[in-house]
Amino acid sequence: MLQARKDSTADARQRSRDIAETLAYAPDTLRSMTGPDPSAQPQPLAEKVVRGTGVDLVVVYSRDGVRCTHPDSALIGERVPAPSRPPSSLTTHTRDTSQGPAVVSYAPVVGGDGTVAVGIAVRQVEAAAAQQIPLLLAAGAGGVPLCLSSSEAWGPGFVEGSVAEHG
């Protein structure tokens, strides 16, 4: 179970990092942030990314911490909780968000003064780990008959003979 959760968390970290970095490098992200209505273009894109990738949130915000996008449209135009300054490089943290605890990656918008934050809720990480448990149990249970059938195929004296030869 711990290994499944660790793997799911690692997957969430990598997916959120990849998506945040991709959006931070996209010319449209910078162009939309510097346009007359900073939420007009990135909000539909953020919603499409959420639907298409299974992440829980995509938030683009300015250097001053003002949200250009958010899953809760009432928070667009509001400030993000500190720290609001863009990170100097891609970073990932587990933290509380408006969507609950999440693995969140922050990427500085290339050529601009803003940040892209992409988060995957911890509940989603835990659900992915829970889905792996039946597979792990089935794999473990499948090994017992395999071992038994293998020893039968070699014959009852195989193990004793091997021990006598090497022991």
Order of alpha helices (4+ residues) and beta strands (2+ residues): alpha-alpha-alpha-beta-beta-beta-beta-alpha-alpha
